[in-house]
Amino acid sequence: MIVVDILLQLLVFPGLLFMIAMVIFTQWYWRKASARMAFRRGPTRTGPVGLLQPLADFFKLLMKEDATTRIASKYIPVIAASLGVGSLIAVLLLTPLSYAPLYAPYDSIILFYFLVWTSLSIALAALGTPNPYTNIGIGRYLALLVSAEPVLIASFLVPIIVASKAFGAQYSFYLTSLVSINLWTVNPAATIAMILAFIAGFIGLMGVLMIKPFDFPEAETEIYWGIFTEYGGPRLAMLFFVHFMEKIVFPILFVLLFLGGAAPVSIVENYWLGIIVVLVKYFIVFTVLCLIDTMMPRYRPDQGVKFLWKYGLTLAVLALIAVILS
C-alpha cells in the first residue's frame, strides 16, 4: 500500500500530472499578466481565452526534429532534464502537499540536496551542447547559482531552526511547515530572524528562478539566448519544463515556510481545503514575481552577483545569527 501511495503521488498528485497542469496554467497566467502590463492581450486563440496556448507551444516543440550539432551530446541533456523533473517531484513528497508525506528528522538536508541538483541539471544540460554563447551563459548561470543558492538555503534554514527549537520539529521541512504560522511570534529574536530571512529568501528566490534583474544567464539581446542557445525541439521543451517547474516548486516552499502554509486551515485535518489555501498563497507570490519580472531591467552579471552577496547573503547570515541567539 505504501508503494502504491508513493507511485500515485509521483505520477498524479502532487506529481507529474499535477505539474503538467500547473505548468500550462501558470505559463498562461504569466503571459497574460505580463501582457496586460504592456497593454497587450497575451494568448487568446488556443483554448478558452488562450488557456491551452502553452500546451500547444509545448507539443509544437515536441514534434519538431530533434536536431543536434556534431559535437553535442545526445544523452546528457535528456538525462539531466529528466533528473531535474524527478528531483522537483521528489521535493513535493517531503511537503504537506503530499497526502502520504515522506518525512523524518533532518529531512531538510535531503530537500536542499534535491533543490541544488535541480538547478545544476539545467547547467549540466547546457554543457552538453557546446557553443560560445552557451558557454558564456553557463558561466553566468553558475555564478548566479553560487550567489543565490546560499542565500535561499540559509534563509530556509531560519524557520526550520526556529521550529526545531520551539516546537520540536527535528529539522524536518514537513514538520516545520505545519507550524510555520507560529514561528513569527516565538520571541523577539525569532521575529527579527524571520523578517530578515523572509526578505533574504525572496531575493534568493528571484535569483534562483532568474527573475529580473537576475536573468543575465539567458540575456537574449547580449548573448543570443545564453544557456538555451543550442536548444530546439524536444530538448528545449524538456528544459523549459524543468525551468517552469522551478517557478512552481520553489515559491510553494517559500509559502510553506514563511507565509504559514495552509494556515489558518490545518492541512492534516482538512487536506483538500489546506491544498487550496497553499495554492492561493502561491499564486499571490507568483503574481508578485511576474510583476517584478515585467517591470525590472536586467542587471549586468557583476551587478547581480554583487547584490546577492552584499544584501541577500548579509541578511541571511544576520537572520541565522539572530535565530541561533534566540
C-alpha positions as CSV (number, residue, x, y, z in Angstrom):
1,M,0.0,0.0,0.0
2,I,2.8,2.4,0.8
3,V,4.4,1.7,-2.6
4,V,1.0,2.4,-4.3
5,D,0.7,5.7,-2.5
6,I,4.2,6.7,-3.5
7,L,3.5,5.8,-7.1
8,L,0.2,7.7,-7.2
9,Q,1.9,10.8,-5.7
10,L,4.8,10.6,-8.1
11,L,2.6,10.2,-11.2
12,V,-0.7,12.0,-10.3
13,F,-0.7,14.4,-7.3
14,P,1.4,16.3,-6.4
15,G,3.5,14.6,-9.1
16,L,3.8,14.6,-12.8
17,L,0.2,15.1,-14.0
18,F,-0.3,17.9,-11.5
19,M,2.9,19.6,-12.5
20,I,2.0,19.4,-16.2
21,A,-1.4,21.1,-15.4
22,M,0.3,23.7,-13.2
23,V,2.9,24.5,-15.9
24,I,0.3,25.0,-18.5
25,F,-1.9,27.2,-16.3
26,T,1.0,29.3,-14.7
27,Q,2.6,30.0,-18.0
28,W,-0.7,31.1,-19.5
29,Y,-1.2,33.3,-16.4
30,W,2.3,34.7,-16.6
31,R,1.9,35.6,-20.2
32,K,-1.5,37.1,-19.7
33,A,-0.4,39.2,-16.6
34,S,2.8,40.5,-18.3
35,A,1.0,41.3,-21.5
36,R,-1.6,43.3,-19.6
37,M,1.1,45.4,-18.0
38,A,2.4,46.2,-21.5
39,F,-1.2,46.9,-22.8
40,R,-1.3,43.8,-24.9
41,R,-3.7,40.8,-24.8
42,G,-1.4,37.8,-24.4
43,P,-2.6,34.3,-25.6
44,T,-6.1,34.4,-27.0
45,R,-6.6,31.8,-29.7
46,T,-5.8,28.2,-28.5
47,G,-8.4,27.1,-25.9
48,P,-10.8,29.3,-23.8
49,V,-9.1,32.7,-23.5
50,G,-5.9,31.2,-24.8
51,L,-5.5,28.8,-21.8
52,L,-4.2,26.0,-23.9
53,Q,-1.6,28.1,-25.8
54,P,1.3,26.9,-23.6
55,L,0.3,23.3,-24.2
56,A,0.2,23.9,-28.0
57,D,3.6,25.5,-27.8
58,F,4.9,22.5,-25.9
59,F,3.6,20.0,-28.4
60,K,4.9,22.1,-31.3
61,L,8.4,21.8,-29.8
62,L,8.0,18.1,-29.2
63,M,7.0,17.4,-32.8
64,K,10.0,19.3,-34.2
65,E,13.1,17.4,-35.4
66,D,15.5,16.6,-32.6
67,A,18.5,18.1,-34.3
68,T,21.9,18.4,-32.6
69,T,25.3,19.6,-33.6
70,R,28.1,17.1,-34.4
71,I,29.9,17.8,-31.1
72,A,26.8,17.9,-28.9
73,S,25.9,15.1,-26.5
74,K,22.8,13.2,-27.5
75,Y,22.0,11.9,-24.0
76,I,23.3,14.3,-21.3
77,P,20.6,17.0,-21.9
78,V,17.8,14.4,-21.8
79,I,19.2,12.7,-18.7
80,A,19.8,16.0,-16.9
81,A,16.4,17.3,-17.6
82,S,14.8,14.1,-16.5
83,L,16.7,14.1,-13.2
84,G,15.7,17.7,-12.7
85,V,12.0,16.9,-13.1
86,G,12.4,13.9,-10.8
87,S,14.1,16.0,-8.2
88,L,11.4,18.6,-8.1
89,I,8.6,15.9,-7.8
90,A,10.6,14.2,-5.0
91,V,10.8,17.5,-3.2
92,L,7.0,17.7,-3.1
93,L,6.8,14.4,-1.4
94,L,8.6,15.9,1.6
95,T,5.9,18.7,1.9
96,P,2.3,18.8,3.2
97,L,1.1,18.8,-0.4
98,S,1.7,15.1,-0.3
99,Y,-1.3,13.2,1.2
100,A,1.1,10.5,2.4
101,P,4.3,12.6,3.0
102,L,7.7,11.2,3.5
103,Y,9.4,12.8,6.4
104,A,12.0,12.1,9.1
105,P,14.3,14.1,11.4
106,Y,16.8,16.2,9.3
107,D,14.9,15.5,6.0
108,S,15.6,19.2,5.2
109,I,19.1,18.1,4.2
110,I,17.6,15.8,1.5
111,L,15.3,18.5,0.3
112,F,18.2,21.0,-0.1
113,Y,20.1,18.4,-2.0
114,F,17.3,17.9,-4.5
115,L,16.9,21.7,-4.8
116,V,20.6,22.2,-5.6
117,W,20.6,19.3,-8.1
118,T,17.5,20.7,-9.9
119,S,19.4,24.0,-10.6
120,L,22.6,22.1,-11.6
121,S,20.6,19.9,-14.0
122,I,19.9,23.0,-16.2
123,A,23.7,23.8,-16.3
124,L,24.6,20.2,-17.0
125,A,22.1,20.1,-19.8
126,A,23.6,23.2,-21.3
127,L,27.1,21.8,-21.0
128,G,26.0,19.0,-23.4
129,T,25.6,21.5,-26.2
130,P,28.8,23.5,-26.7
131,N,28.5,26.9,-28.2
132,P,30.3,30.2,-27.5
133,Y,27.0,31.8,-26.4
134,T,26.1,28.8,-24.4
135,N,29.4,28.7,-22.6
136,I,29.1,32.4,-21.6
137,G,25.5,31.7,-20.4
138,I,26.7,28.7,-18.3
139,G,29.4,30.8,-16.7
140,R,26.8,33.4,-15.8
141,Y,24.4,30.8,-14.6
142,L,26.9,29.1,-12.3
143,A,27.9,32.5,-10.9
144,L,24.2,33.2,-10.3
145,L,23.7,29.8,-8.6
146,V,26.8,30.2,-6.4
147,S,25.4,33.6,-5.3
148,A,21.7,32.8,-5.0
149,E,21.6,29.3,-3.7
150,P,23.4,30.0,-0.4
151,V,21.1,33.0,0.2
152,L,18.0,30.8,-0.4
153,I,19.1,27.8,1.7
154,A,20.4,30.0,4.6
155,S,17.0,31.8,4.6
156,F,15.1,28.5,4.5
157,L,17.2,27.2,7.5
158,V,15.9,30.0,9.7
159,P,12.3,28.9,10.1
160,I,13.5,25.2,10.3
161,I,15.8,26.1,13.2
162,V,13.1,28.2,14.9
163,A,10.5,25.4,14.6
164,S,13.0,22.8,15.8
165,K,14.0,24.8,18.9
166,A,10.4,25.9,19.8
167,F,8.2,23.1,18.6
168,G,10.5,20.1,18.3
169,A,10.3,19.9,14.5
170,Q,13.6,17.9,14.4
171,Y,14.9,19.9,11.5
172,S,12.2,18.4,9.3
173,F,10.8,20.5,6.5
174,Y,7.5,18.8,6.7
175,L,7.1,19.3,10.5
176,T,8.3,22.9,10.2
177,S,5.7,23.7,7.5
178,L,2.9,22.5,9.8
179,V,3.8,25.1,12.5
180,S,5.3,27.9,10.3
181,I,2.4,30.3,11.1
182,N,3.5,30.3,14.7
183,L,7.2,31.0,14.1
184,W,6.8,34.7,13.8
185,T,5.8,35.2,17.4
186,V,8.0,32.7,19.3
187,N,10.1,35.5,20.8
188,P,11.5,38.9,19.6
189,A,14.8,37.4,18.4
190,A,12.9,34.8,16.3
191,T,10.6,37.5,14.9
192,I,13.6,39.6,13.8
193,A,15.2,36.5,12.3
194,M,12.1,35.6,10.4
195,I,11.7,39.1,9.0
196,L,15.3,39.1,7.8
197,A,15.1,35.6,6.4
198,F,11.8,36.5,4.6
199,I,13.5,39.4,2.8
200,A,16.7,37.5,2.0
201,G,14.7,34.4,1.0
202,F,12.6,36.4,-1.5
203,I,15.8,37.9,-3.0
204,G,17.4,34.4,-3.3
205,L,14.1,33.1,-4.8
206,M,14.3,35.7,-7.5
207,G,17.9,34.8,-8.2
208,V,17.4,31.0,-8.4
209,L,14.4,31.5,-10.7
210,M,16.3,34.0,-12.9
211,I,13.6,36.7,-12.3
212,K,14.7,40.1,-13.4
213,P,17.0,41.7,-12.6
214,F,18.8,38.3,-12.2
215,D,18.1,36.9,-15.7
216,F,21.5,37.6,-17.2
217,P,22.3,33.9,-17.9
218,E,19.7,34.0,-20.7
219,A,20.2,37.6,-21.8
220,E,18.7,37.5,-25.3
221,T,20.0,40.8,-26.5
222,E,23.5,40.2,-25.2
223,I,24.4,36.5,-25.6
224,Y,21.7,35.4,-28.0
225,W,19.9,33.1,-25.6
226,G,22.6,32.0,-23.2
227,I,22.1,28.6,-21.7
228,F,19.2,27.9,-24.1
229,T,21.1,28.9,-27.3
230,E,21.7,25.4,-28.8
231,Y,18.3,24.0,-27.8
232,G,15.3,23.4,-30.1
233,G,12.6,20.8,-30.5
234,P,12.0,18.1,-27.7
235,R,15.2,19.1,-25.8
236,L,14.1,22.7,-25.5
237,A,10.6,21.5,-24.4
238,M,12.1,19.4,-21.6
239,L,14.5,22.2,-20.5
240,F,11.6,24.6,-20.4
241,F,9.5,22.1,-18.4
242,V,12.2,21.9,-15.7
243,H,12.6,25.7,-15.6
244,F,8.8,26.2,-15.4
245,M,8.5,23.6,-12.7
246,E,11.1,25.5,-10.6
247,K,8.7,28.5,-10.8
248,I,6.1,26.3,-9.2
249,V,8.0,24.3,-6.6
250,F,10.3,27.0,-5.2
251,P,7.6,29.6,-4.5
252,I,5.5,26.8,-2.8
253,L,8.3,26.0,-0.5
254,F,8.6,29.8,0.3
255,V,4.9,29.8,1.1
256,L,5.1,26.8,3.4
257,L,8.0,28.3,5.4
258,F,7.2,32.0,5.5
259,L,3.6,32.5,4.8
260,G,2.1,30.0,7.1
261,G,1.5,27.2,4.6
262,A,-2.1,26.1,4.8
263,A,-2.9,28.3,7.8
264,P,-5.5,29.2,9.1
265,V,-6.6,25.7,7.9
266,S,-5.0,22.6,9.4
267,I,-3.9,20.6,6.3
268,V,-3.6,17.5,8.5
269,E,-7.3,17.7,9.4
270,N,-8.7,19.2,6.2
271,Y,-6.3,18.1,3.4
272,W,-8.0,19.5,0.3
273,L,-9.0,22.8,1.8
274,G,-5.4,23.2,3.0
275,I,-4.2,22.5,-0.5
276,I,-6.4,25.2,-1.8
277,V,-5.1,27.7,0.7
278,V,-1.5,26.9,-0.1
279,L,-2.2,27.3,-3.9
280,V,-3.9,30.7,-3.3
281,K,-0.9,31.9,-1.4
282,Y,1.4,30.5,-4.1
283,F,-0.4,32.4,-6.8
284,I,0.0,35.6,-4.8
285,V,3.7,35.1,-4.6
286,F,3.8,34.0,-8.3
287,T,1.9,37.2,-9.3
288,V,4.4,39.4,-7.4
289,L,7.3,37.6,-9.2
290,C,5.6,38.2,-12.5
291,L,5.1,41.9,-11.9
292,I,8.7,42.3,-10.8
293,D,10.0,40.4,-13.8
294,T,7.9,42.5,-16.1
295,M,8.9,45.9,-14.6
296,M,12.5,45.5,-13.8
297,P,15.5,46.0,-16.1
298,R,18.3,43.4,-16.2
299,Y,21.5,43.6,-14.0
300,R,24.9,43.0,-15.5
301,P,26.3,39.8,-14.2
302,D,28.7,41.6,-11.8
303,Q,25.9,43.8,-10.5
304,G,23.6,40.8,-9.9
305,V,26.3,38.7,-8.1
306,K,27.4,41.7,-6.0
307,F,23.8,42.5,-5.0
308,L,23.2,38.9,-3.9
309,W,26.3,38.7,-1.8
310,K,26.2,42.2,-0.4
311,Y,22.5,42.3,0.5
312,G,20.9,38.8,0.2
313,L,23.6,36.8,1.9
314,T,24.3,39.5,4.6
315,L,20.6,39.5,5.6
316,A,20.5,35.7,5.6
317,V,23.6,35.4,7.8
318,L,22.2,38.0,10.2
319,A,19.0,36.0,10.4
320,L,20.9,32.9,11.2
321,I,22.8,34.7,13.9
322,A,19.6,36.0,15.4
323,V,17.9,32.6,15.4
324,I,20.9,30.9,16.9
325,L,21.0,33.5,19.7
326,S,17.2,33.3,20.3
